[in-house]
Amino acid sequence: MSQKKKVVIGGINGRMGRASSRLLLDSDEFEIIGAYGKPDASYVGQDLGTLLALPTTGIAIIKNFHSACAKTNPDIVVERG
């Protein structure tokens, strides 16, 4: 089995960010290692699972793209564009 691709998800509180997160949390090929949204949003620092009304994931939502990538070193960034 190959190693899972490490993913950071942007725009986490938007429709696409939430949908992507739900799909990737159930994936055997990808692992979410970070998520980010608007720097001043109330959900920054919150657990990703809590934001998605799922069990906790241990993934804290980070304030922006640069911080998320610096802290996690992802293989892939999913961002609406």
C-alpha positions, 0 to 999 in steps of 0.5 A: 500500500502506498503512503497517503497523500497529505492534504491541506484544505482552504476555505474550510467554512465554505461549501466546497471546503466542507464538502471536500473535508467530508470526502477526504476524511473518509478516504484511504488515499488522502489524509487531511493534515491541515485546514485554514479559513479567514484569519479573523474567523471565530472558527480558527483554532477550532477542531475540524470535526467540530466545525463539520459536526463530526467527531473531533479529528485533532486537526486545528483550523489555522488562520491562513494559507501560509501558516497552514503550509508552513506548519504541515508541509502538505503534498496537496492544497485544495482551495476553491479558486 
